């Protein structure tokens, strides 16, 4: 695999292989020495044009545990804030010998432009682009679901027969888009629930069903309920009257949480708005995978970097 830009491009076999490699990486995290020499001599640049904590730290930890050299590049305070273009930045990174670039950008499609440009000969990983995709988040979500449902025997499996309900700000969520494609590729059934104003207009080609009633979705007893963050920073208009109404109608409050089956998993990509899209009781429960998702993110991103930069596997076209 040359780049990881979108889950839509991943075949079932490629996705399962990445998840299985992540299982190996997770085993490494249990050792006293958590490092592998796999990417020794390689340089990975975290190129973040948007603020991030979880994703950037996760990629940095993943690269360092594979013994790569890591350069963290933040647009704030850099030449980008002085008007430098993506092309100029990419050519600078090429000049210093970057082997892999992890890019988060506010413009949808920026990682694909970088990958196709010829400005830099490096593996590109999309760490979130606009409202388009966030493929490693979807991979770590799938990894977490697979481990929860098949503890100790998850290798080689897809998510056949698993029902996943994704709730909230679908319109602005790159996490939702990446999950819809990846989870369905792995065999899961995906149902989206949101206010009508927060559902994208063009979803006819999406492999998911769409509804507006969270109570009905809860009563359908899904295996997984994934709550999404309300992205106020991307909203330039009023998409719902107020936060109290949103929480009452589309939030996973204590009552809805109690109605979930004991085996149901509660997920959230973070950061959480407690009391808005999810209650503290749900977020902190034994059914919640929020902290597992953060921990699993390192293993999955190690797998992605390994596949892109080790040169030893051909996982996807």
C-alpha atoms as a printed R data frame, in Angstrom:
    type eleno elety resid chain resno       x       y      z
1   ATOM     1    CA   UNK     A     1   0.000   0.000  0.000
2   ATOM     2    CA   UNK     A     2   1.447   3.330 -1.073
3   ATOM     3    CA   UNK     A     3  -0.910   5.653  0.828
4   ATOM     4    CA   UNK     A     4  -3.824   5.457  3.292
5   ATOM     5    CA   UNK     A     5  -6.245   8.166  2.209
6   ATOM     6    CA   UNK     A     6  -9.729   6.665  2.518
7   ATOM     7    CA   UNK     A     7 -11.443   3.572  3.898
8   ATOM     8    CA   UNK     A     8 -13.557   3.514  0.750
9   ATOM     9    CA   UNK     A     9 -10.470   2.294 -1.113
10  ATOM    10    CA   UNK     A    10  -9.751  -0.595  1.280
11  ATOM    11    CA   UNK     A    11 -10.792  -4.112  0.344
12  ATOM    12    CA   UNK     A    12 -12.075  -6.467  3.036
13  ATOM    13    CA   UNK     A    13  -8.843  -8.474  2.858
14  ATOM    14    CA   UNK     A    14  -6.690  -5.340  3.166
15  ATOM    15    CA   UNK     A    15  -8.679  -4.050  6.123
16  ATOM    16    CA   UNK     A    16  -8.554  -7.373  7.976
17  ATOM    17    CA   UNK     A    17  -4.815  -7.630  7.363
18  ATOM    18    CA   UNK     A    18  -4.226  -4.174  8.863
19  ATOM    19    CA   UNK     A    19  -6.354  -5.134 11.883
20  ATOM    20    CA   UNK     A    20  -4.402  -8.383 12.279
21  ATOM    21    CA   UNK     A    21  -1.087  -6.518 12.117
22  ATOM    22    CA   UNK     A    22  -2.504  -4.177 14.771
23  ATOM    23    CA   UNK     A    23  -3.091  -7.251 16.965
24  ATOM    24    CA   UNK     A    24   0.633  -8.005 16.692
25  ATOM    25    CA   UNK     A    25   1.429  -4.401 17.570
26  ATOM    26    CA   UNK     A    26  -0.922  -4.562 20.557
27  ATOM    27    CA   UNK     A    27   0.991  -7.616 21.794
28  ATOM    28    CA   UNK     A    28   4.197  -5.570 21.627
29  ATOM    29    CA   UNK     A    29   2.588  -2.969 23.910
30  ATOM    30    CA   UNK     A    30   2.364  -5.602 26.638
31  ATOM    31    CA   UNK     A    31   6.126  -6.158 26.684
32  ATOM    32    CA   UNK     A    32   8.527  -4.446 29.054
33  ATOM    33    CA   UNK     A    33  10.287  -2.892 26.063
34  ATOM    34    CA   UNK     A    34   7.560  -1.542 23.801
35  ATOM    35    CA   UNK     A    35   9.742  -0.717 20.785
36  ATOM    36    CA   UNK     A    36  10.404  -2.505 17.510
37  ATOM    37    CA   UNK     A    37  13.321  -1.713 15.149
38  ATOM    38    CA   UNK     A    38  11.057  -1.952 12.085
39  ATOM    39    CA   UNK     A    39  11.268   1.665 10.874
40  ATOM    40    CA   UNK     A    40  14.738   2.514 12.141
41  ATOM    41    CA   UNK     A    41  16.240   5.092  9.772
42  ATOM    42    CA   UNK     A    42  12.838   6.246  8.486
43  ATOM    43    CA   UNK     A    43  11.538   9.770  9.062
44  ATOM    44    CA   UNK     A    44   7.848  10.391  9.751
45  ATOM    45    CA   UNK     A    45   6.460  13.939  9.698
46  ATOM    46    CA   UNK     A    46   3.243  14.804 11.518
47  ATOM    47    CA   UNK     A    47   1.935  17.624  9.333
48  ATOM    48    CA   UNK     A    48  -1.012  19.138 11.200
49  ATOM    49    CA   UNK     A    49  -2.798  22.147  9.733
50  ATOM    50    CA   UNK     A    50  -5.594  21.672 12.301
51  ATOM    51    CA   UNK     A    51  -5.292  21.410 16.057
52  ATOM    52    CA   UNK     A    52  -5.308  17.901 17.462
53  ATOM    53    CA   UNK     A    53  -4.229  16.205 20.647
54  ATOM    54    CA   UNK     A    54  -5.281  12.553 20.520
55  ATOM    55    CA   UNK     A    55  -4.477  11.902 16.880
56  ATOM    56    CA   UNK     A    56  -1.104  13.667 16.796
57  ATOM    57    CA   UNK     A    57   0.123  12.112 20.043
58  ATOM    58    CA   UNK     A    58  -1.121   8.709 18.932
59  ATOM    59    CA   UNK     A    59   0.762   8.894 15.616
60  ATOM    60    CA   UNK     A    60   3.870  10.203 17.375
61  ATOM    61    CA   UNK     A    61   3.814   7.318 19.857
62  ATOM    62    CA   UNK     A    62   3.194   4.821 17.054
63  ATOM    63    CA   UNK     A    63   6.114   6.051 14.960
64  ATOM    64    CA   UNK     A    64   8.507   6.182 17.908
65  ATOM    65    CA   UNK     A    65   7.580   2.656 19.008
66  ATOM    66    CA   UNK     A    66   8.561   1.514 15.513
67  ATOM    67    CA   UNK     A    67  11.908   3.352 15.996
68  ATOM    68    CA   UNK     A    68  11.230   5.993 13.337
69  ATOM    69    CA   UNK     A    69  12.504   9.542 13.645
70  ATOM    70    CA   UNK     A    70   9.535  11.881 14.186
71  ATOM    71    CA   UNK     A    71   9.157  15.529 13.222
72  ATOM    72    CA   UNK     A    72   6.072  17.360 14.476
73  ATOM    73    CA   UNK     A    73   4.991  20.215 12.232
74  ATOM    74    CA   UNK     A    74   2.245  22.586 13.366
75  ATOM    75    CA   UNK     A    75   0.833  25.199 11.015
76  ATOM    76    CA   UNK     A    76   0.534  27.723 13.839
77  ATOM    77    CA   UNK     A    77   3.740  29.694 14.196
78  ATOM    78    CA   UNK     A    78   5.185  28.156 11.033
79  ATOM    79    CA   UNK     A    79   5.721  29.503  7.533
80  ATOM    80    CA   UNK     A    80   2.194  28.321  6.716
81  ATOM    81    CA   UNK     A    81   0.812  31.078  8.930
82  ATOM    82    CA   UNK     A    82   2.883  33.469  6.797
83  ATOM    83    CA   UNK     A    83   1.257  32.259  3.582
84  ATOM    84    CA   UNK     A    84   3.364  29.262  2.542
85  ATOM    85    CA   UNK     A    85   1.440  26.886  0.277
86  ATOM    86    CA   UNK     A    86   0.943  23.137  0.686
87  ATOM    87    CA   UNK     A    87   3.247  22.649 -2.308
88  ATOM    88    CA   UNK     A    88   6.062  24.666 -0.729
89  ATOM    89    CA   UNK     A    89   5.655  22.834  2.576
90  ATOM    90    CA   UNK     A    90   5.689  19.447  0.830
91  ATOM    91    CA   UNK     A    91   8.825  20.319 -1.114
92  ATOM    92    CA   UNK     A    92  10.511  21.386  2.117
93  ATOM    93    CA   UNK     A    93   9.640  18.028  3.697
94  ATOM    94    CA   UNK     A    94  10.949  16.238  0.597
95  ATOM    95    CA   UNK     A    95  14.211  18.137  0.881
96  ATOM    96    CA   UNK     A    96  14.738  16.907  4.453
97  ATOM    97    CA   UNK     A    97  14.043  13.312  3.396
98  ATOM    98    CA   UNK     A    98  10.621  12.540  4.854
99  ATOM    99    CA   UNK     A    99   9.621   8.914  4.232
100 ATOM   100    CA   UNK     A   100   6.088   9.230  5.587
101 ATOM   101    CA   UNK     A   101   3.753  12.177  6.087
102 ATOM   102    CA   UNK     A   102   0.765  12.074  8.417
103 ATOM   103    CA   UNK     A   103  -1.414  14.996  7.383
104 ATOM   104    CA   UNK     A   104  -4.451  16.609  8.996
105 ATOM   105    CA   UNK     A   105  -5.935  19.439  6.983
106 ATOM   106    CA   UNK     A   106  -9.078  21.555  7.076
107 ATOM   107    CA   UNK     A   107  -9.675  21.127  3.338
108 ATOM   108    CA   UNK     A   108 -11.345  17.949  2.149
109 ATOM   109    CA   UNK     A   109  -9.070  16.196 -0.345
110 ATOM   110    CA   UNK     A   110  -5.794  17.823  0.738
111 ATOM   111    CA   UNK     A   111  -4.076  14.462  1.529
112 ATOM   112    CA   UNK     A   112  -5.126  13.087 -1.877
113 ATOM   113    CA   UNK     A   113  -3.709  16.180 -3.580
114 ATOM   114    CA   UNK     A   114  -0.436  15.699 -1.709
115 ATOM   115    CA   UNK     A   115  -0.298  11.994 -2.601
116 ATOM   116    CA   UNK     A   116  -0.931  12.609 -6.305
117 ATOM   117    CA   UNK     A   117   1.122  15.770 -6.689
118 ATOM   118    CA   UNK     A   118   4.608  14.432 -7.174
119 ATOM   119    CA   UNK     A   119   5.868  17.153 -4.822
120 ATOM   120    CA   UNK     A   120   7.120  14.542 -2.366
121 ATOM   121    CA   UNK     A   121   7.988  10.856 -2.651
122 ATOM   122    CA   UNK     A   122   6.605   9.696  0.685
123 ATOM   123    CA   UNK     A   123   3.809   7.540  2.008
124 ATOM   124    CA   UNK     A   124   0.822   9.721  2.921
125 ATOM   125    CA   UNK     A   125  -1.598   8.933  5.743
126 ATOM   126    CA   UNK     A   126  -4.791  10.939  6.009
127 ATOM   127    CA   UNK     A   127  -5.236  11.930  9.666
128 ATOM   128    CA   UNK     A   128  -8.454  13.800  8.898
129 ATOM   129    CA   UNK     A   129  -9.292  16.102  5.997
130 ATOM   130    CA   UNK     A   130 -12.128  18.585  6.314
131 ATOM   131    CA   UNK     A   131 -15.438  16.755  6.492
132 ATOM   132    CA   UNK     A   132 -14.194  13.986  4.199
133 ATOM   133    CA   UNK     A   133 -12.520  11.070  6.002
134 ATOM   134    CA   UNK     A   134 -10.424   9.918  8.967
135 ATOM   135    CA   UNK     A   135  -9.409   6.361  8.015
136 ATOM   136    CA   UNK     A   136  -7.249   5.415 11.008
137 ATOM   137    CA   UNK     A   137 -10.050   6.403 13.387
138 ATOM   138    CA   UNK     A   138 -12.394   4.004 11.587
139 ATOM   139    CA   UNK     A   139  -9.731   1.283 11.680
140 ATOM   140    CA   UNK     A   140  -9.224   1.686 15.422
141 ATOM   141    CA   UNK     A   141 -13.000   1.663 15.927
142 ATOM   142    CA   UNK     A   142 -13.298  -1.584 13.954
143 ATOM   143    CA   UNK     A   143 -10.339  -3.023 15.866
144 ATOM   144    CA   UNK     A   144 -12.004  -2.124 19.179
145 ATOM   145    CA   UNK     A   145 -15.360  -3.622 18.162
146 ATOM   146    CA   UNK     A   146 -13.719  -6.829 16.944
147 ATOM   147    CA   UNK     A   147 -11.752  -7.239 20.173
148 ATOM   148    CA   UNK     A   148 -14.802  -6.604 22.372
149 ATOM   149    CA   UNK     A   149 -17.011  -9.050 20.473
150 ATOM   150    CA   UNK     A   150 -14.371 -11.755 20.029
151 ATOM   151    CA   UNK     A   151 -11.975 -11.460 22.987
152 ATOM   152    CA   UNK     A   152  -8.919 -13.624 22.461
153 ATOM   153    CA   UNK     A   153 -10.064 -14.838 19.048
154 ATOM   154    CA   UNK     A   154 -10.402 -11.763 16.854
155 ATOM   155    CA   UNK     A   155  -7.643 -12.380 14.291
156 ATOM   156    CA   UNK     A   156  -8.750 -13.035 10.747
157 ATOM   157    CA   UNK     A   157 -12.333 -11.948 11.408
158 ATOM   158    CA   UNK     A   158 -14.495  -9.305  9.860
159 ATOM   159    CA   UNK     A   159 -17.576  -7.838 11.524
160 ATOM   160    CA   UNK     A   160 -20.182  -9.980  9.794
161 ATOM   161    CA   UNK     A   161 -23.635  -9.693 11.346
162 ATOM   162    CA   UNK     A   162 -22.693  -6.847 13.702
163 ATOM   163    CA   UNK     A   163 -25.190  -3.972 13.926
164 ATOM   164    CA   UNK     A   164 -23.751  -0.491 14.445
165 ATOM   165    CA   UNK     A   165 -25.769   2.671 15.099
166 ATOM   166    CA   UNK     A   166 -23.883   5.941 14.582
167 ATOM   167    CA   UNK     A   167 -25.572   8.942 16.192
168 ATOM   168    CA   UNK     A   168 -25.135  12.689 15.916
169 ATOM   169    CA   UNK     A   169 -23.458  15.199 13.641
170 ATOM   170    CA   UNK     A   170 -23.160  13.043 10.512
171 ATOM   171    CA   UNK     A   171 -22.975  16.089  8.248
172 ATOM   172    CA   UNK     A   172 -19.630  17.350  9.560
173 ATOM   173    CA   UNK     A   173 -18.187  13.998 10.667
174 ATOM   174    CA   UNK     A   174 -15.262  12.512  8.771
175 ATOM   175    CA   UNK     A   175 -15.299   9.753 11.411
176 ATOM   176    CA   UNK     A   176 -18.834   8.771 10.386
177 ATOM   177    CA   UNK     A   177 -17.936   8.686  6.685
178 ATOM   178    CA   UNK     A   178 -14.861   6.514  7.209
179 ATOM   179    CA   UNK     A   179 -16.776   4.182  9.521
180 ATOM   180    CA   UNK     A   180 -19.709   3.766  7.117
181 ATOM   181    CA   UNK     A   181 -17.412   2.508  4.379
182 ATOM   182    CA   UNK     A   182 -15.077   0.420  6.526
183 ATOM   183    CA   UNK     A   183 -17.659  -1.229  8.782
184 ATOM   184    CA   UNK     A   184 -19.847  -2.183  5.829
185 ATOM   185    CA   UNK     A   185 -16.801  -3.559  3.976
186 ATOM   186    CA   UNK     A   186 -16.119  -5.732  7.025
187 ATOM   187    CA   UNK     A   187 -19.694  -7.044  6.966
188 ATOM   188    CA   UNK     A   188 -21.439  -4.886  9.572
189 ATOM   189    CA   UNK     A   189 -24.858  -3.285  9.138
190 ATOM   190    CA   UNK     A   190 -24.666   0.468  9.725
191 ATOM   191    CA   UNK     A   191 -27.576   2.706 10.751
192 ATOM   192    CA   UNK     A   192 -27.207   6.478 10.996
193 ATOM   193    CA   UNK     A   193 -29.351   8.564 13.371
194 ATOM   194    CA   UNK     A   194 -29.302  12.372 13.404
195 ATOM   195    CA   UNK     A   195 -31.416  15.488 13.222
196 ATOM   196    CA   UNK     A   196 -32.533  15.974  9.579
197 ATOM   197    CA   UNK     A   197 -30.395  19.134  9.425
198 ATOM   198    CA   UNK     A   198 -27.262  17.131 10.283
199 ATOM   199    CA   UNK     A   199 -27.653  14.447  7.610
200 ATOM   200    CA   UNK     A   200 -25.735  15.028  4.346
201 ATOM   201    CA   UNK     A   201 -27.877  15.583  1.262
202 ATOM   202    CA   UNK     A   202 -26.160  13.032 -0.946
203 ATOM   203    CA   UNK     A   203 -26.219   9.732  0.961
204 ATOM   204    CA   UNK     A   204 -28.001   7.473 -1.542
205 ATOM   205    CA   UNK     A   205 -24.748   5.701 -2.391
206 ATOM   206    CA   UNK     A   206 -23.765   5.178  1.238
207 ATOM   207    CA   UNK     A   207 -23.992   1.563  2.471
208 ATOM   208    CA   UNK     A   208 -26.105   2.574  5.483
209 ATOM   209    CA   UNK     A   209 -29.689   3.177  6.503
210 ATOM   210    CA   UNK     A   210 -30.736   6.560  7.878
211 ATOM   211    CA   UNK     A   211 -33.214   7.432 10.617
212 ATOM   212    CA   UNK     A   212 -34.101  10.330 12.874
213 ATOM   213    CA   UNK     A   213 -35.469   8.572 15.975
214 ATOM   214    CA   UNK     A   214 -32.817   7.571 18.505
215 ATOM   215    CA   UNK     A   215 -35.328   5.864 20.786
216 ATOM   216    CA   UNK     A   216 -36.408   3.538 17.972
217 ATOM   217    CA   UNK     A   217 -32.760   2.833 17.168
218 ATOM   218    CA   UNK     A   218 -32.044   1.972 20.824
219 ATOM   219    CA   UNK     A   219 -35.081  -0.325 20.930
220 ATOM   220    CA   UNK     A   220 -33.668  -2.203 17.910
221 ATOM   221    CA   UNK     A   221 -30.874  -3.416 20.252
222 ATOM   222    CA   UNK     A   222 -27.766  -2.617 18.205
223 ATOM   223    CA   UNK     A   223 -24.473  -4.306 19.087
224 ATOM   224    CA   UNK     A   224 -22.674  -0.957 18.949
225 ATOM   225    CA   UNK     A   225 -23.828   2.611 19.593
226 ATOM   226    CA   UNK     A   226 -21.289   5.186 18.425
227 ATOM   227    CA   UNK     A   227 -21.960   8.752 19.581
228 ATOM   228    CA   UNK     A   228 -20.399  11.594 17.589
229 ATOM   229    CA   UNK     A   229 -19.196  14.944 18.878
230 ATOM   230    CA   UNK     A   230 -21.234  18.012 17.974
231 ATOM   231    CA   UNK     A   231 -18.701  19.987 15.912
232 ATOM   232    CA   UNK     A   232 -19.688  23.529 16.782
233 ATOM   233    CA   UNK     A   233 -16.488  24.863 15.185
234 ATOM   234    CA   UNK     A   234 -17.671  23.672 11.761
235 ATOM   235    CA   UNK     A   235 -21.209  25.022 12.107
236 ATOM   236    CA   UNK     A   236 -21.835  28.406 10.554
237 ATOM   237    CA   UNK     A   237 -25.593  28.223 11.096
238 ATOM   238    CA   UNK     A   238 -28.079  26.933 13.640
239 ATOM   239    CA   UNK     A   239 -28.538  23.229 12.893
240 ATOM   240    CA   UNK     A   240 -30.719  22.657 15.965
241 ATOM   241    CA   UNK     A   241 -32.515  25.061 18.329
242 ATOM   242    CA   UNK     A   242 -30.335  24.597 21.410
243 ATOM   243    CA   UNK     A   243 -28.115  22.104 23.200
244 ATOM   244    CA   UNK     A   244 -30.828  21.119 25.664
245 ATOM   245    CA   UNK     A   245 -33.193  20.050 22.881
246 ATOM   246    CA   UNK     A   246 -30.394  18.197 21.106
247 ATOM   247    CA   UNK     A   247 -29.481  16.291 24.275
248 ATOM   248    CA   UNK     A   248 -33.119  15.436 24.992
249 ATOM   249    CA   UNK     A   249 -33.781  14.116 21.474
250 ATOM   250    CA   UNK     A   250 -30.480  12.730 20.209
251 ATOM   251    CA   UNK     A   251 -28.235  12.343 23.256
252 ATOM   252    CA   UNK     A   252 -27.353   9.058 24.939
253 ATOM   253    CA   UNK     A   253 -28.690  10.068 28.339
254 ATOM   254    CA   UNK     A   254 -28.968   7.851 31.413
255 ATOM   255    CA   UNK     A   255 -32.420   6.554 30.471
256 ATOM   256    CA   UNK     A   256 -31.454   5.529 26.933
257 ATOM   257    CA   UNK     A   257 -28.233   4.002 28.235
258 ATOM   258    CA   UNK     A   258 -30.153   1.841 30.715
259 ATOM   259    CA   UNK     A   259 -32.320   0.559 27.872
260 ATOM   260    CA   UNK     A   260 -29.327  -0.764 25.949
261 ATOM   261    CA   UNK     A   261 -28.625  -4.470 26.083
262 ATOM   262    CA   UNK     A   262 -25.872  -5.304 28.620
263 ATOM   263    CA   UNK     A   263 -23.771  -6.655 25.742
264 ATOM   264    CA   UNK     A   264 -24.021  -3.453 23.695
265 ATOM   265    CA   UNK     A   265 -20.871  -1.384 23.236
266 ATOM   266    CA   UNK     A   266 -20.855   2.401 23.675
267 ATOM   267    CA   UNK     A   267 -18.253   4.260 21.599
268 ATOM   268    CA   UNK     A   268 -17.162   7.869 21.117
269 ATOM   269    CA   UNK     A   269 -14.212   9.136 19.021
270 ATOM   270    CA   UNK     A   270 -13.563  12.007 21.447
271 ATOM   271    CA   UNK     A   271 -13.322  14.602 22.664
272 ATOM   272    CA   UNK     A   272 -16.673  14.173 24.397
273 ATOM   273    CA   UNK     A   273 -19.211  16.848 25.247
274 ATOM   274    CA   UNK     A   274 -20.510  15.223 28.415
275 ATOM   275    CA   UNK     A   275 -24.148  15.978 29.050
276 ATOM   276    CA   UNK     A   276 -24.728  16.925 25.411
277 ATOM   277    CA   UNK     A   277 -24.238  13.891 23.189
278 ATOM   278    CA   UNK     A   278 -23.416  11.414 25.973
279 ATOM   279    CA   UNK     A   279 -24.006  11.219 29.720
280 ATOM   280    CA   UNK     A   280 -21.194  10.585 32.187
281 ATOM   281    CA   UNK     A   281 -22.879   7.338 33.269
282 ATOM   282    CA   UNK     A   282 -22.668   6.021 29.704
283 ATOM   283    CA   UNK     A   283 -19.174   7.365 29.043
284 ATOM   284    CA   UNK     A   284 -17.711   5.900 32.228
285 ATOM   285    CA   UNK     A   285 -19.564   2.566 32.173
286 ATOM   286    CA   UNK     A   286 -18.101  -0.900 31.652
287 ATOM   287    CA   UNK     A   287 -19.850  -0.926 28.266
288 ATOM   288    CA   UNK     A   288 -17.910   2.159 27.161
289 ATOM   289    CA   UNK     A   289 -14.828   1.684 24.972
290 ATOM   290    CA   UNK     A   290 -13.696   5.331 24.987
291 ATOM   291    CA   UNK     A   291 -10.334   4.724 26.681
292 ATOM   292    CA   UNK     A   292  -9.810   1.454 24.795
293 ATOM   293    CA   UNK     A   293 -10.214   3.382 21.549
294 ATOM   294    CA   UNK     A   294  -7.405   5.738 22.563
295 ATOM   295    CA   UNK     A   295  -5.096   2.858 23.527
296 ATOM   296    CA   UNK     A   296  -5.968   0.844 20.422
297 ATOM   297    CA   UNK     A   297  -5.261   3.885 18.272
298 ATOM   298    CA   UNK     A   298  -1.533   3.506 18.877
299 ATOM   299    CA   UNK     A   299  -1.551  -0.155 17.799
300 ATOM   300    CA   UNK     A   300  -3.617   0.559 14.678
301 ATOM   301    CA   UNK     A   301  -1.447   3.507 13.671
302 ATOM   302    CA   UNK     A   302   1.670   1.401 14.200
303 ATOM   303    CA   UNK     A   303   0.125  -1.103 11.788
304 ATOM   304    CA   UNK     A   304  -0.653   1.608  9.228
305 ATOM   305    CA   UNK     A   305   2.878   3.037  9.388
306 ATOM   306    CA   UNK     A   306   4.335  -0.466  9.185
307 ATOM   307    CA   UNK     A   307   2.315  -1.303  6.076
308 ATOM   308    CA   UNK     A   308   3.187   1.969  4.346
309 ATOM   309    CA   UNK     A   309   6.840   2.293  5.233
310 ATOM   310    CA   UNK     A   310   8.333  -1.133  5.909
311 ATOM   311    CA   UNK     A   311   8.158  -2.154  2.253
312 ATOM   312    CA   UNK     A   312   7.474  -5.751  3.227
313 ATOM   313    CA   UNK     A   313   3.750  -6.082  2.556
314 ATOM   314    CA   UNK     A   314   1.411  -5.252 -0.286
315 ATOM   315    CA   UNK     A   315  -1.898  -4.849  1.489
316 ATOM   316    CA   UNK     A   316  -3.987  -2.774 -0.903
317 ATOM   317    CA   UNK     A   317  -3.876  -1.338 -4.354
